[in-house]
């Protein structure tokens, strides 16, 4: 995206973890001037080598950019990045667009948007789906809530990272859509795990069952990608189980606030909690299948 003057839009990025680093790399590769900060000095150094500028704080990122991406895992982390002594709000000015692209509580977004607005900034909640692979390949699905004009300004930056970019509604709507996404993904991971465990218990090759199901109505991206992970016991994290457990509680808390019961997903959430409690939080969320295996892998 270029401004009317022909100058490229200046972008900032806060949080260069498993997802943030490849997302920032896609923005840089698309030609946007990029300023970054993160708790990981190595991640910052790698992007600086590719042409980004380093900043000492989120406030400094905000002062250097017109659009700031924040990719941190928890709502508390987002609040600290926005409202800390050296946070984005401290460095904000009129017209700054801040895009919260982690998965956070939908109800937290409107108050945080008001905090940004107090300094002239505009907060979009813009969580993503697609995992580390989608971040690397620029094929993420991006679900956006917030001001329509701010969304149009940020759209070219989103399109550098994602293939599907949709404004769902007002503040918090993007996070609500992500909660729906995580509900479906988590429940499907659980279903695939139980199906493959059932095949193995019956003495049928789970890999062959997965191949057969791939051509029918049970076919899904989860069956394709996470089914393979389960069969191969490849639990190198693309999406960490601990984060999906956190997301599961966001889903259940949001439903509770709305007076809605989700009894089927509540059982899935218990499974993710158990996996984390038994030391599997840093594994990929497809490791849910290990709860069904006897003996459990060490």
N, C-alpha and C positions, 0 to 999 in steps of 0.2 A: 504494500500500500504506500502510495506517495501522497504528500500534502499538495495543495494547490500550487505551492512554490516549486514543486518538483522534488522536494526533499523527502527521503524515506522516513516513515514513521519510526520514532525511537521507541524501542521496547525494553522493558525490564523484566527480570525473572528472579523470583525468590524461591529457593528450595530445589536442589539438584540431586534428588534421590533416584531410585530405580526408574521412576517415570519421568521426573523433572528433567534429568540430564538429556535423554534423547529428545524430549519435547523442545527443550531450548536449542538443541543442535538443529532441529528442523527449522526453527524460526531463523536462526543464523544463516542456514543454507538458503533460505528463501530471500535473503538480501536485506533483512531488517538490521539496523544497528542495534546491538544488544548489550545491555549492562546486567551483570549477574551477581548474586550473593547467595551463600549457602553455608551451613555448618561444615560441609565437606570441602576442605581446602583443595583436595585433589580434583574434585569435580570442577571447581572454579578454575583451577589451573588448566585443565584440559580444554575448557571452552575458551579461555584467554588465548591459548595456543592456536585456536581456530579463528580468532578475530574478535572475540567478545571483550568488553571492558569489565574489570572487577570493581565492586563497590564494597565498602566496609559495613554497610547496614541496609536494611530495607528502606529507611528514610532517604539514604543516598541514592538508592535505586529509583525511588519515586521522583527525586529531584532531577534525575537524568533522563526520565522516560515520559512518554505520553500515554502508553498502555503498559500496565504492569501485570504479569502473570504470577500468581502465588500457588505453588504446588507443595502443600504440606499435608500430613496425614490426618490430623485431628482438629476438631473445632477449636479446642484450647490453643493449639499451635497457631491457627489462623488469627484468633483474637490477639495473641501476643505479637504476631507479625504486623498486624494492623495498628494496634493500640499501644505497643511498648514505647519506652522512652525514645528509641531510635526506630520506631515503626513507620509504616507507610503513611499513616495519617499525619504524622509529624512533618513529613516531607511533601505532602500533597498540595496541590494548587488547583485552581478552577480548571475543570475539563479533564482532569486525570481519570482514566478508566482503569479500574482494578478488577482483575478477573480471578476469582477464587476457584481453582480447578481441581482441588482435592474433593473428597467426599465428606460432607459436613451435615449437621442438623439443619433441615429445612427451616425450622422455626427461628434459628439463629441468624438467618440472612437479613431479614428486614431491619433489625436493630443495628447490625453491622453496616448495612447500607446507609442508615441514618448517620452513623458516625463518620463515614466517608463524606457524605453530603455536607456535614458541618464544616468541612474544609474545602468544599467545592468539587469533591471527587464523586465518581459514579461507580458503584460496586455491582458487578455481574457475578452471579454464581454460575459456574460453567464446568461442572464435573465431567469426567471422561469415562468411556468404556473402551476396552480393546487391549488392555494389558501392555506389558513392555514391548511385545511384538508390534502392536499397533502404534505405540509411541515411536519406535524406531523407524517404522515404515511410513509414518504420516497418515495412517488410516483410522485414527481414533473416531469414535462417535462422541460428539460434544453436545451436551444438553444445557441450554442456557436459560437463566431467569434474570429478569431485570429490565432496565430502560431500553426501549426499542432503538432509539438513536445511538446509544452507547454500543449496543449490539452491532449495529451496522458499521460503526467505526472499528470495532474489534474483529469483525468477520474475516478480513484478509489474514489477520494473524492466526485466528482459529483455523482457517483453511490451509495454512502452512503445516498444521499439526493433524488435521482430521479430514476424513472423507465425508462424514455426515455431520452437518452443523445445523442445529435446529433451536430456535428460540421457542421455549415451551410456554412462557408466560412471564408474570411479574416476579419480583424478588422472592426467592425460595423455590420457584417452580422447577428450576434446573435440578436442584438437590432432591426434590420430590421425585422427578423422573429417574434420577440415579438410584434412589431407594427402590423404586420399582424394578430397575435393571438388576440390582443386587439381589433382590428377592428371587427373581426368575433364575439368575445365574446360580445362586446358592442352592435353590431347590433342585435345579437340574443337575448340578454336581452331585448332590446327594442321591438322586435317582439313578444316575449313571453308575455311581459307586455301588449301589445295591444291586443293579442289574448285572454288573460284571462279577460281583461277589457271588451272586446266585448262579451264574454260568460256571464259575470255577468250582463251587461246591457240588454241582451236578456232574463234574468231570468233563465239561465241555470247554474248549479253548476260548477264553474271553476275547482274544484278538479276532478270532473268526466270527464270534457273535457280533462284535463291534463292526466288522466289515459288512455283515449281513444287515444290521440295523441301519447302516449308513445310506442305504438305498431306499429306506421306507419312511414312514411318518414319524418315527422316533429320531430321525436324523437331526443333528443340531451341531453348532460350532463347539458346544461343550463336549458332546460325544466324540467329535473329531479330535479336538486338541487335548482335552483333559482325559478323555478315555484312553488315548495313547499314553499320556503321562502315567495313568494308573496302571496300565498293563506293563509299562517299562520301569515302573518305580522311579520315574524321573521327577523328583519333587523340588528341583532347583526353582526358586520362586520367580514366577512372573507376577502373580498376585498372592501376597502373603496371607496365610490363614489367619494371623492375628488381625490383619486389617479387615478381612471379611467378617470375623467375629465382631469387630467394632462396628462395621456397617450393619450387621444383623441387629445390633441393639439400637442403632439409629432407626431402622425399619420398625422394630417393635415399639420403640418409644413414640415414634410419629403416629403409628396406628393407634396407640393407647390415647394419645392426645386428641385424636379424632373420634374416639369412642368405637373403634373397630377392632375386632379380635382376628388374629391370624394364626389359628391353631396349628395348621399344617406347617407353616414356616417356623413357628415357635420350636417345633421338634428339630428342624434343621439348625436353628440357632444354638440349641443345646449341644448338637454335635460339634459345631465349630468351637464352642466354649470348652468342650471336653478335649478336643484336639489340642487347643492352646494349653489347657491345664496339664496335659500329659507331655508337654515339651515340644509340640509341633508347630508353635506359632510362627516360626521363621521359615517353615516349609510352604510350598505352593498350596493353595487351597484345595487342589485335587488330592492332597494327602488325606482328605477326609476318608478315603477308602481304607486307610490303615486301621481305622476303628473297627472294621469288619473282619480283619484278618487275624487268624489264630495259627501259630503264635504271632504276635505283633513284631514287626521288624525293629531292631535295636537302633 
